[in-house]
């Protein structure tokens, strides 16, 4: 009966280890899905920043083309030289201000992108650490489960041998 209690205890330990292993496997899957989502978010943000950067470059080029066109128009009109230069200068200042504003906006977006990228990289590193810890726990639980199963099997074999020995002893006693 003592052997049966040990076998029952080992079976309960094996079932508990299997349950912990299943929970660890589910958590590992969730963490892997979260890692994939964060990586996708990073890609989307990077693509968004690249799109904005391209839009800013196009806008700067357009503004530069407008300035060049304004200067060309003013020179071609042949009006008074001073009036043409003043208007071109004002257009140039406005274009420079617009270009500077776009440049500031681009730098701000770039800083935000860098901050987001750093944050996401930190989160990814953290999740990878958690995954490694979960994998280690899973391996440990799997080993515990295997040891418990082997103990249970050994106890079951010992019990069977004891029962057979007892039967032989009873037969021999008759």
Secondary structure, 3 states (H helix, E strand, C coil): CHHHHHHHHHHHHHHHHHHHHHHHHHHHHHHHHHHHHHHHHHHHHHHHHHHHHHHHHHHHHHHHHHHHHHHHHHHHHCCCHHHHHHHHHHHHHHHHHHHHHHHHHHHHHHHHHHHHHHHHHHHHHHHHHHHHHHHHHHHHHHHHHHHHHHHHHHHHHHHHHHHHHHHHHHHHHC
